[in-house]
């Protein structure tokens, strides 16, 4: 279960750079994970870049910015739901 979700651009960027800026408690201390939602009109390109890096997509910053613009346009039309499969803990540090 994912309980700590961030979606706004500036907040997501801060969480990615230094989680303690917005979290007084580490979600892992409670068996939870942190998740930066990228299916929002508030999504910033840094969050999309982080997700593309996690998935090893090899996208350039320019490609990520274009994708972010598309996500924002789609999210203005309807709510976007992006399902993230659970990754076993043993693989999360890879």
C-alpha positions, 0 to 999 in steps of 0.5 A: 500500500502506498500512503504518501503521495505527492503531485504538485510540481514544486513539492514533488521536486523538493521531495525528490531532491530531499524528502525531509523538506516535506516529510517529518517522518520517513514512510518506510518507518511505517512500512509505507512507500513514497510515490510522486504522482505524475498523472496530474495537471500539477505535474512538473517535468522533474517528476516525469524525469524521475519516473523515466529514469526509474524505468530506464527509458533514456529520455532527453530533458526535451522529450520529458518536457514534451511528455509533461506538457501532454500529461498536463493537457490530458489531465485538464480534460479528465483525471489520469490514473497511472497504475504502478505495480508493486516492486518487491523490496529486494529490487527497490535498491537496484 
